[in-house]
């Protein structure tokens, strides 16, 4: 594949008679690379992003370089090297593949949203009615699609406080008091990528779980099982 040095366009015009227009070329240096995308034929690099903020909107300006690399042996070899590195690290596991026992950092500050199914499951777990669970343990905030009813209450009005269902087997060793009935948000949480993991906790010890959460007050019409 023949390429032309952009800095020698005028010389190219004189040598070949083909007109060129250097003023139409973007010769800005490639800096501040934001994104690199590679497919089977092309590599696309997004760079030199500028964001202009206005009172009611933002303007995002960025440059994009697209190159059909599969006709360039040097680029093919470079991409092949990246693929080989990916294969080598395919089975590498992050350090936080599992939560350290007793951590529960995600149970403070995080707001697990609950659906009707979550409320029903918690109600069945605590032998209460769904309405009692809603009134006692859920901060009501209906989502736009109507799916979520709110989020689990904290021990205080501070959203950074601990979940009302969080318990301690001993100081600093936490566990979920309604683990079998916990919301889907809590079930789906993954520690991978979590920046709040308590790294001081040992991973080679089994956490001794204490008694489950028990409602302090039950109404006369509560379900009894």
N, C-alpha and C positions, 0 to 999 in steps of 0.2 A: 504494500500500500504506500503510495507516494504522498508525502505531506509537504506543506509549504510553510516556511517560517514567516509568521505574521509580521515580523519586523522588517522583512525584505519584500513587501508587497509591491512597492513602486518599482524595485529592480525587476521583479517578476513581470510586471506590465511591460517594461522596456524590452525584456528578453523575448516575451511571447506575443506581445501585441494584444493580450487580453486585458480589458479594463478592470481595475480593482478600486475599491473605495475604502481606504483605511478608516475613515471617519465613521463608517457603519459598523466597525468591529468593536467589541467590548474587550479591552485589554486590561481591565482591572485585575490586580493580583487576587488569587484565590486564597482568602483568609477566613477565619471564623466559620469553619465547616460545621454545619448543623446536622446534616443527614447524608448518609451514603446508602444508596440502594443498588443492588446488583441482581440482574436476572441472567438468563442464559445467553443473551446477546449484548446487553447494554449495561453500562454503569452510569448512574445519575448521582451527581454531587450537588447538594444545596449548600450555598455558602453566602457570606457577607449579608446577613439578614439585618434589616433596619426596621424598627417599629416606631411609627409616629403616633403619638397619643393625642386625641382630641377630647373635647368635653363629652361627647356622646358616642365615640367610635374610635377604633384604632386602625391604622393603615400599616400593613405588613409588606415590606419590599424585600425581596431576596433574589439572588442570582442562582441560576441552575445550569450546570454543565452536563451534557449528555454525550456519551461516546460509545460507539459500537465497537466494543473491545474484542469481540471474537475473531476479528480479522487481524489483530495485533498480537503476535506471538509473545511479546514481553508482558502484555496485560493478561493474556491467557495464563501464563505461568504464574503471575502474581495472584490472580484469583484462585488458581489451583492450590497455591500455597495456603491461602485463607481457608479453603475447603478442607485441606489436610489438617490444619490446626484445629478446625471445628470438630473433625472426626476424632482427633486425639483427645479433646476435652469433652466429648459427648457424654461420658459417664461421670464426669466430675460432679460432686455434690457440694452444695454450699454448707457452711458450718451450721447455719440455722435451719437445717432440714426438718428439725423437730423442736418444739418449744421445750425449754428447760423446765422440769417439774416445779410447779409452784410460782412461775413467773407472773402471769396474769397482768402484764403491763397493758395489754390490749383491752382489759376490762376497766381501764381508767382513761377518760378522754374520748374513747371510741363510743359512738352511739349506735348500737345494734338496732336496726329497724325491725319491726314486727308486722307480720301479716295476720289476717284472720286465722289462718291455719296455725301460725305460731302461738297466737293467744289461746286457741282451743287446745293445743298440745300442752302449754304451760298449765292451763286450767285443769286438764285431766291429770297432770303430774302432781299438782298441789291439792287435788280434790276440791276444786273451787269452780264457780261458774265463770264463763268467759267474761261476763260483765264485771264481776268482782276483780278479775285479773286486770281488766282494762282500767278500772277506777283506781286500783291500789298500786299497780306496778308499771303502768304505761303512761308516758307523757304523750298525750294525744296530738298527733300532727298528721292529718290525712294527706297522702301523696296525690299528685295531680291525676294519676290514673286510677286512684281509689284502691290500689293494691295494699299499700302499707297504711297502718292505722296510727303509727307513732313509733317511739323508741323506748327502750327499757329505762326506767327511772333510776336515778343515782341516789346515794344515801343522803345527799343534800341537793340543793338547787344548782350547784356548780357542775356543769357538764364534764369537767375534768376530774370529778370525784369518782369513787368506785361504784360499780354496778350494785344495785340493792341485793342482788342474788350472790354476790361474791362473799366467800367465807374463808377463814384461816384455820388450818390445822394447828399451826403454831406461828408465832410472829414472823412475818415475811414469807410464809409458805401458804399460798392461796390455792383455792380450788372453787369450781363452780358448784353452787348449792342446788342447781336444777339441771345438772349436766345432761341427763337423758331427755329432758324436755326443753333444752335451750333452743333459741330461735335459729332459723336458717342462716342468718348473717353470721352468727357465732360458729355454726357448723362449717361454713364455707371458708372461714378465715384460715389463711396459710401464713406460717412464720417466715416463709421464704421472701426475702426482701424487706423484712420488718427491721426498722432501725431502733425499736424500743425494747428489744430483748434484754432482760436482766442477765448480763454476762457473768455476774458474780455467783450465780446459782450453779451447783454441780449438776452434771447430766448423767452421772453414773449411780445415782441413788433414786430409789422408788419413793414417791411422795405418799405419805400416809394420809388418806382422806378422812376427814371428820364426819360428823353427822350432816345430813342434808338440810337444805333450807326449810324452815317451818314458818308458815304464816303466823304472825303474832295475834291477829284478830280474824275471826271468822264470823260471818253473818249466819243467822239461823237457817237461811235457805241455802247454805253452802252444800255442795255435794259431799256425801259421806260414803266412803268405801272401805 
